[in-house]
Amino acid sequence: MRLLVIEDEPKLADYLHKGLSENGYVVDVAADGIRGRLLACEGEYDLVLLDLMLPGIDGFGVLKAMRERGQTPVLMLTARDKIEDRVRGLQDGADDYLVKPFAFSELLARVGALLRRGAATSATTTQMRLADLELDLASRKAHRDGRRLDLTAKEFTLLTLLLRRRGQILSRTTLAEQVWDMNFDSDTNVVEVAVRRLRAKLDDPFPSKLLHTVRGMGYVLEDRS
Protein backbone atom coordinates (compact mmCIF):
# COMPACT_ATOMS: atom_id res chain seq x y z
CA MET A 1 0.00 0.00 0.00
CA ARG A 2 1.33 3.43 -0.97
CA LEU A 3 0.49 6.44 1.20
CA LEU A 4 1.08 10.18 0.78
CA VAL A 5 1.60 12.39 3.83
CA ILE A 6 1.08 16.13 3.20
CA GLU A 7 2.35 17.81 6.35
CA ASP A 8 4.48 20.94 6.77
CA GLU A 9 5.66 20.31 10.34
CA PRO A 10 8.98 18.46 9.86
CA LYS A 11 9.00 16.52 13.12
CA LEU A 12 5.44 15.25 12.65
CA ALA A 13 6.09 14.42 9.00
CA ASP A 14 9.20 12.41 9.95
CA TYR A 15 7.28 10.70 12.77
CA LEU A 16 4.47 9.67 10.43
CA HIS A 17 6.88 8.55 7.72
CA LYS A 18 8.82 6.38 10.15
CA GLY A 19 5.79 4.94 11.94
CA LEU A 20 3.83 4.11 8.78
CA SER A 21 6.91 2.68 7.06
CA GLU A 22 7.56 0.42 10.05
CA ASN A 23 4.01 -0.87 9.65
CA GLY A 24 4.61 -1.96 6.08
CA TYR A 25 3.43 1.04 4.06
CA VAL A 26 5.34 2.80 1.29
CA VAL A 27 5.23 6.48 2.27
CA ASP A 28 5.91 9.68 0.34
CA VAL A 29 5.95 13.07 2.06
CA ALA A 30 5.13 16.57 0.77
CA ALA A 31 5.91 19.61 2.94
CA ASP A 32 3.56 22.15 1.32
CA GLY A 33 0.22 22.34 -0.44
CA ILE A 34 1.58 22.94 -3.94
CA ARG A 35 3.84 19.88 -3.91
CA GLY A 36 1.16 17.89 -2.12
CA ARG A 37 -1.45 18.73 -4.72
CA LEU A 38 0.90 17.72 -7.53
CA LEU A 39 1.73 14.35 -5.98
CA ALA A 40 -1.85 13.63 -4.90
CA CYS A 41 -3.30 14.37 -8.33
CA GLU A 42 -0.63 12.76 -10.48
CA GLY A 43 0.62 9.91 -8.28
CA GLU A 44 -0.91 6.53 -7.56
CA TYR A 45 -1.78 6.41 -3.84
CA ASP A 46 -4.09 4.21 -1.81
CA LEU A 47 -4.58 6.90 0.85
CA VAL A 48 -3.59 10.54 1.48
CA LEU A 49 -3.02 11.94 4.98
CA LEU A 50 -3.67 15.65 4.55
CA ASP A 51 -2.89 18.48 6.95
CA LEU A 52 -5.31 21.40 6.85
CA MET A 53 -2.90 24.26 7.57
CA LEU A 54 -0.35 24.22 4.73
CA PRO A 55 1.82 26.84 3.03
CA GLY A 56 1.12 27.59 -0.61
CA ILE A 57 -2.32 25.95 -0.79
CA ASP A 58 -4.28 24.89 2.27
CA GLY A 59 -5.71 21.43 2.79
CA PHE A 60 -9.12 22.41 1.47
CA GLY A 61 -7.53 23.51 -1.81
CA VAL A 62 -5.60 20.25 -2.12
CA LEU A 63 -8.75 18.26 -1.35
CA LYS A 64 -10.76 20.14 -3.97
CA ALA A 65 -8.16 19.42 -6.64
CA MET A 66 -8.08 15.76 -5.66
CA ARG A 67 -11.83 15.36 -5.87
CA GLU A 68 -11.84 16.83 -9.35
CA ARG A 69 -9.53 14.00 -10.40
CA GLY A 70 -10.66 10.97 -8.42
CA GLN A 71 -11.77 9.38 -5.17
CA THR A 72 -8.54 8.47 -3.38
CA PRO A 73 -9.37 8.18 0.36
CA VAL A 74 -8.32 11.23 2.41
CA LEU A 75 -7.68 11.38 6.16
CA MET A 76 -7.45 15.01 7.25
CA LEU A 77 -5.04 15.84 10.07
CA THR A 78 -5.38 19.22 11.73
CA ALA A 79 -4.90 21.19 14.91
CA ARG A 80 -8.23 22.83 14.27
CA ASP A 81 -11.00 21.25 16.31
CA LYS A 82 -13.83 23.58 15.29
CA ILE A 83 -16.97 21.74 14.28
CA GLU A 84 -17.38 23.90 11.17
CA ASP A 85 -13.90 22.95 9.93
CA ARG A 86 -14.62 19.28 10.36
CA VAL A 87 -17.99 19.60 8.67
CA ARG A 88 -16.48 21.51 5.75
CA GLY A 89 -13.73 18.94 5.31
CA LEU A 90 -16.21 16.07 5.21
CA GLN A 91 -18.56 17.97 2.92
CA ASP A 92 -15.68 18.73 0.55
CA GLY A 93 -14.86 15.04 0.25
CA ALA A 94 -12.60 14.02 3.13
CA ASP A 95 -13.25 10.47 4.30
CA ASP A 96 -12.20 10.93 7.93
CA TYR A 97 -10.88 13.59 10.29
CA LEU A 98 -8.30 13.34 13.07
CA VAL A 99 -7.51 16.26 15.39
CA LYS A 100 -3.94 16.84 16.59
CA PRO A 101 -2.46 15.73 18.91
CA PHE A 102 -3.48 12.15 18.30
CA ALA A 103 -2.28 8.70 19.34
CA PHE A 104 -0.42 6.91 16.56
CA SER A 105 -2.37 3.74 17.33
CA GLU A 106 -5.62 5.58 16.55
CA LEU A 107 -4.20 6.98 13.32
CA LEU A 108 -3.05 3.50 12.31
CA ALA A 109 -6.51 2.09 13.01
CA ARG A 110 -8.18 4.80 10.93
CA VAL A 111 -5.75 4.29 8.07
CA GLY A 112 -6.51 0.57 8.08
CA ALA A 113 -10.26 1.19 8.16
CA LEU A 114 -10.13 3.62 5.24
CA LEU A 115 -7.97 1.27 3.17
CA ARG A 116 -10.38 -1.62 3.79
CA ARG A 117 -13.32 0.58 2.85
CA GLY A 118 -11.52 1.74 -0.29
CA ALA A 119 -10.71 -1.85 -1.28
CA ALA A 120 -14.36 -2.83 -0.87
CA THR A 121 -15.48 0.12 -3.00
CA SER A 122 -12.94 -0.40 -5.75
CA ALA A 123 -13.82 -4.08 -5.92
CA THR A 124 -17.23 -3.11 -7.29
CA THR A 125 -15.70 -0.84 -9.97
CA THR A 126 -13.79 -3.17 -12.23
CA GLN A 127 -14.62 -1.76 -15.67
CA MET A 128 -12.37 0.82 -17.35
CA ARG A 129 -12.99 2.33 -20.76
CA LEU A 130 -11.41 4.68 -23.30
CA ALA A 131 -12.93 5.09 -26.76
CA ASP A 132 -13.42 1.49 -28.01
CA LEU A 133 -10.96 0.06 -25.46
CA GLU A 134 -12.44 -1.86 -22.50
CA LEU A 135 -10.62 -3.34 -19.50
CA ASP A 136 -12.13 -5.65 -16.90
CA LEU A 137 -9.88 -5.61 -13.84
CA ALA A 138 -11.68 -8.53 -12.19
CA SER A 139 -11.26 -10.96 -15.09
CA ARG A 140 -8.05 -9.26 -16.30
CA LYS A 141 -9.35 -9.14 -19.86
CA ALA A 142 -9.01 -6.36 -22.41
CA HIS A 143 -11.03 -5.78 -25.56
CA ARG A 144 -10.82 -3.25 -28.35
CA ASP A 145 -13.73 -2.76 -30.74
CA GLY A 146 -15.14 -5.97 -29.31
CA ARG A 147 -11.99 -7.98 -30.08
CA ARG A 148 -10.07 -9.68 -27.27
CA LEU A 149 -6.49 -8.46 -26.79
CA ASP A 150 -4.11 -11.28 -25.94
CA LEU A 151 -1.97 -9.53 -23.31
CA THR A 152 0.68 -10.90 -20.98
CA ALA A 153 0.42 -10.16 -17.26
CA LYS A 154 2.94 -7.28 -17.49
CA GLU A 155 1.26 -5.87 -20.60
CA PHE A 156 -2.09 -5.86 -18.81
CA THR A 157 -0.53 -4.12 -15.78
CA LEU A 158 1.13 -1.56 -18.04
CA LEU A 159 -2.10 -0.88 -19.92
CA THR A 160 -4.04 -0.57 -16.66
CA LEU A 161 -1.61 2.06 -15.35
CA LEU A 162 -1.75 4.02 -18.60
CA LEU A 163 -5.55 3.85 -18.62
CA ARG A 164 -5.88 4.92 -14.98
CA ARG A 165 -3.78 7.96 -15.81
CA ARG A 166 -5.14 8.59 -19.27
CA GLY A 167 -4.13 11.92 -20.74
CA GLN A 168 -1.04 12.12 -18.50
CA ILE A 169 2.46 11.70 -19.90
CA LEU A 170 4.20 8.94 -17.94
CA SER A 171 7.98 8.83 -18.05
CA ARG A 172 9.99 5.64 -18.52
CA THR A 173 11.12 6.02 -14.91
CA THR A 174 7.53 6.09 -13.65
CA LEU A 175 6.58 3.06 -15.71
CA ALA A 176 9.64 1.12 -14.53
CA GLU A 177 8.86 1.89 -10.89
CA GLN A 178 5.12 1.23 -11.06
CA VAL A 179 5.03 -1.82 -13.35
CA TRP A 180 8.36 -3.57 -12.72
CA ASP A 181 9.07 -2.18 -9.21
CA MET A 182 12.57 -1.28 -10.33
CA ASN A 183 14.74 1.82 -10.35
CA PHE A 184 15.17 2.95 -13.92
CA ASP A 185 18.51 2.21 -15.55
CA SER A 186 19.16 4.18 -18.73
CA ASP A 187 20.91 1.13 -20.17
CA THR A 188 17.77 -0.98 -19.76
CA ASN A 189 15.24 -0.98 -22.60
CA VAL A 190 12.60 -3.07 -20.82
CA VAL A 191 10.09 -0.20 -20.95
CA GLU A 192 10.56 0.49 -24.66
CA VAL A 193 10.27 -3.20 -25.52
CA ALA A 194 7.10 -3.60 -23.43
CA VAL A 195 5.50 -0.49 -24.92
CA ARG A 196 6.35 -1.66 -28.45
CA ARG A 197 4.78 -5.07 -27.83
CA LEU A 198 1.71 -3.54 -26.20
CA ARG A 199 1.28 -1.11 -29.10
CA ALA A 200 1.45 -3.98 -31.60
CA LYS A 201 -1.58 -5.55 -29.93
CA LEU A 202 -3.43 -2.42 -28.85
CA ASP A 203 -3.01 -0.11 -31.84
CA ASP A 204 -1.53 -1.78 -34.91
CA PRO A 205 -4.68 -3.73 -35.89
CA PHE A 206 -6.91 -0.65 -35.56
CA PRO A 207 -7.16 2.59 -37.56
CA SER A 208 -7.23 4.94 -34.55
CA LYS A 209 -4.23 4.98 -32.22
CA LEU A 210 -4.45 5.34 -28.44
CA LEU A 211 -0.87 4.84 -27.18
CA HIS A 212 1.36 7.78 -28.12
CA THR A 213 5.04 8.55 -27.63
CA VAL A 214 5.92 12.06 -26.47
CA ARG A 215 9.51 12.55 -27.52
CA GLY A 216 11.88 13.16 -24.64
CA MET A 217 9.12 12.80 -22.04
CA GLY A 218 7.45 9.39 -22.14
CA TYR A 219 4.14 7.85 -23.15
CA VAL A 220 0.49 8.81 -22.95
CA LEU A 221 -2.73 6.91 -23.52
CA GLU A 222 -5.44 9.13 -24.98
CA ASP A 223 -8.03 9.29 -27.73
CA ARG A 224 -6.90 11.93 -30.22
CA SER A 225 -9.60 11.27 -32.80
N, C-alpha and C positions, 0 to 999 in steps of 0.2 A: 504494500500500500504506500502511495506517495502523498505526502502532506506538504502544504505550503503554510508557513507561519509569516504573517505580515505584522511586525511589531517593531516599534522604533526604540524601545528601551533595551539597550544592549545586554544587560544582565539577564533580564527576563527572556529575551530572545535566545541567548545562549543556554539558559536553563531549560527552555522548552525543546530546543534542538537536541540537547544531550539526553533529556528524559525520554522523549519520543523515540529517538534513535535507539536507545537502550531497550525499548520495548518493541523493536523490530520494524519500525517505520522508516522509510526514506524521507528525509526532511530537507526542504529548501527554505531559506529565510530571506525576506525582503525587509529593509529598514525604513522604507517610506512608502507613501501611497502611490506614487507614480510607478516605481519599480514593482510594487505589489500588484497594481492593476495590470501591468504588462505581463507578468508571470501568470497571474490568475486567469487572464483571458486567452493567452496563447499557449500555456503549458497544459499538460495532462495530469491533473491532480484528483485524488479521490476525496479530499477534504481540504478546506482552507480555514485556518484559524486567523481571524481578522480583528485587529485592534481598532477601536473606534477613533481615537485621537492620534492622527498621523500627520506628519509634515507632507506638504505637496498637495495631496488629496486626502480627505478624511475617509474613514471607513464606510460611511454612507455612499460616497462617490465611487469607491471601489466596488461595493456591493451592487450598485446600480449598473455599472459597466459589466459586471459578471452576469447579472440576470438578463442582460440584453443578448448575451452570447450562449448561455446554457444554465444548467441546474446543478452545478457542483455544490455539494453540501457546504454550508458556512456556519462556523461556530464563532460568534462575536465575543471578543474579550475586551472588557473596558472597566475603567475605574468609575465610570458614571453609573450610579445606581438609581437614577430617576426613572420612574415608571414610564414617562413619555418617551424617553430614549429607548427603553426596551421595546415598547410598543411599536415605535417607528422602525426599529431594526427588524422586528418580526414581520411587520407589514411590508417592508421593502424587500423581503425575501430571505432573511437570515433563518436558519433552521433551529438554532438554539442560542442561548445567551448566558455568559458566565461573567460575574462581576469580580473584579480584582479587590483584594487578594483572594486567591482560591487555593484549595488543596490540590496537589497534582493528581492524587488518586481520583478526585471527582472529575477533573479534566479528562483523565484517561478513560473513565467510565463513559463520559459523554461522547468522546471521540469514537469509542467502540460502538455505542448505540447509534450514532449518526451513520457510521460506515455500514452497519448491518441494515439500517433502514434504506440507505442508498443502494445497497446490493439487491434488496428485495424489490425496490422500485425499478432498477435497471433491468432486472430479470424479466420484467413484463414488457420491456421495450427492446425487442431484438431485431426489428426491421430497420434497415438504413437504405436510403435511396438518393440517387442523383441522376437526373435525366432518365435514360432507359436502363441504368445500372441498379441492381437490387442486391443487397446483402442480408442474409439471415444469420445473425450471430449465434443463435441457439443451435441451428443445424450445421453452421459453418459452410454454407453454400452461397455461391454468387452466381447471378444471372445477368446477362445483358441482352436486351431486346428479346427476352424470353428464352435465350440460349444459355445453357449451363456453362460456366467457366471452370475448366479443370485446373484448379490452383493447388499448389503445395501449401503446407502449413505456414511457412514463412511468407509466401506470397499473399495468403489470405490475411495474415497479421499486418503486413505492409499495406495492403489495400484498405484494411479497416482503419488504420491510423490516418492514412491520406483522406479517407472519406469522413472521418470524425472531424478533421481539420480542413475540410474542403475550402478552397479559396485562399488558404494560407500557404506561403512558400516555406517548405521544410528543407532545411539544409541536410547535407549528407551526414554531418555530425549528429543531428537530431535523429535521423532515421537509424543510424548505427546504434545509438544509445537506446532508443525506444524499442526497436525490433530485435536487435541482436544482443542487447545489453552489453555493449562493448564500447570502449573509448576509441574514437575514430583515428585511424592511422592513414596518413595520406598515401602510403604505399599500398593500401588495401583497396581493391576495386569491388568488394563484395556488394556495396550498395548499387553501383552502376550496373553490375551483372544482374542483380535481382530486379532492378527497375526495368532493364531491357527485356527480361523474360516476362515480367508482368505485363509490360506494354504489348508484347507480342500476342498475349492472350486477351487482354482487355481492349486494345484499340485497333490492332492491325486488321482484324476481320470486319471492322465496322467503319462506315464512312465518316462519322463524327468522332473526334478524338477528345478524351477526357484527361489523360495524364500528360502534362506538359513539363518540359525542361526550361528553367529560367537560368540562362547562362550566368555562371559565376555565383549563383545563389542557392539553387537546389531544384526542387520539384514541387509541382502544385497539381492538385486534382480539382478540375472545375469544368463546367459546361460553357464553352465559348461560342456556341452556336446561336 
